[in-house]
Amino acid sequence: MLLCAPSAIAQETGFPFVLPKEKPDRPMSAAMLRNYTQWSAPRPEDNELYTQFKYTKLKGFDYRNHDGTVSRRDPSKVIFANGKYYVWYTKRDTPTPPKGADASTDTIPSSDWDLCDIWYATSVDGFTWEEQGIAIPRPPKPNVGWRSVSTTDILEWKGKYYLYYQGFMEASGKRGDDCPVAVSYSDSPDGPWTPHNQIVIPNGAPGEWDQYSIHDPYPLVYKGKIYLYYKSDFDGDPQLVRMQGLAIADDPLGPFEKHPLNPVINSGHETTLFPFKEGIAALVIRDGNEHSTVQYAEDGVNFEIASITAMMPNAGGPFIPDAFTDTKYGRGITWGISHFTNATTWDKNHAVLTRFDCDLSLDLNDPVMKRTGLYQSPEVHYQQGLGKAQLKRIEEANRKLREQ
């Protein structure tokens, strides 16, 4: 598209050496126009929704020498109550590491999130944690989640606490990933938790994008209602695509009504969102055309890319003081808990919890977090090396070239 006539360009002086803070009144390329129309500031250092992420090992969790039999993953949002921080997460404690669907039994897990319960831990500083025990155990068969309960998140609403989670009725890999959302509630973050024993958000109708999967439930209080975001896997041609949906309710136990514009985010894996200014911001990780972006929707529905970044937290559960206050101007986040999958090798496949820090907050100005240059050692790059099939393809191409 021609943005201006050549004669107009000739009459202009060169673009200013000092980058204008506001869009200059001059012809510009599409790229420079985006710098003033798509991003909140022309420099990333001034973009409140741009950050790098820093990671710190957590103290207090035992992983049995990382033999693959203990896994902790998919942490909830972090909340502060009773003078300490709380986090809930998926924990697997099994005789063996995951062995795949065909080899799974009542005691041998098919996947890292199979045969799990939901545990919780507390901390006074966010770095050293004390595991408190099981919050949500697997219920007896045939209740929702009898095979595994996982991927939980927390909601505080009118003095009560609600844990939403996925309830598996079959080993993952045997269409056991196709599980609905369940919920338990309590008067205290320490429990006891009462199961609702009903599906809160059902799968979509046959042929709809979320007919099989309602994963990673993530509730926020927004506009006086409960906005519960979730992920679904669909398409499968030949691989699944992952996008994010939204369901809204007036009560934590429902009924939840799925938004007619679903999916509301066209990329991402585990959902991580937080109130920001008048709307909702989202960390969009791993999957899709718009992975590795921070996005923003002033209405909580129509998301636009706000920044592009790297090394984003997997399954991030931020500390969001205003997650449940129906804030009219969200302040953002500075830290949370996430996980690293496959912490060692695939034969000992398990996940570990970690802390991430960032500057996605209106109340923090950390120049180190806003740097765009990210140094990674050669070894990090070599770990992303060619596989056997790729090496064989290159060898064959070289052979054909020599024979010409």
ABEGO torsion letter per residue (X at the ends): XBABBAAAAAABBBBBABBBABBBBBBBBAAAAAAAAABABABAAABAABBBBBBBBBBGBBAGGGAGABBBBGBBBBBBBGGBBBBBBBBBBBABBBAEAAABBAABBABAABGBBBBBBBBAAGABBBBAEBABBBBBOABBGAABBBGBBBBBBGGBBBBBBBBBABBBGAGAABBBBBBBBBABAAOBBBBAGBBABBBBBBGBAAAABBBGBBBBBBGGBBBBBBBBBBGGOABBBBBBBBBBBABAAOBBBBBAAOBABABEBBBBBBBBEABBBBBBBGBEAABGBBBBBAAGABBBBABBBBGBBBGBBBBBAAAAAGBABBAEBABBBBBBBGABBAAABBBBBBBBBBBABAABBBAAAABABBBBBAAAAAAABBBAAAAAAAAAAAAAAAAX
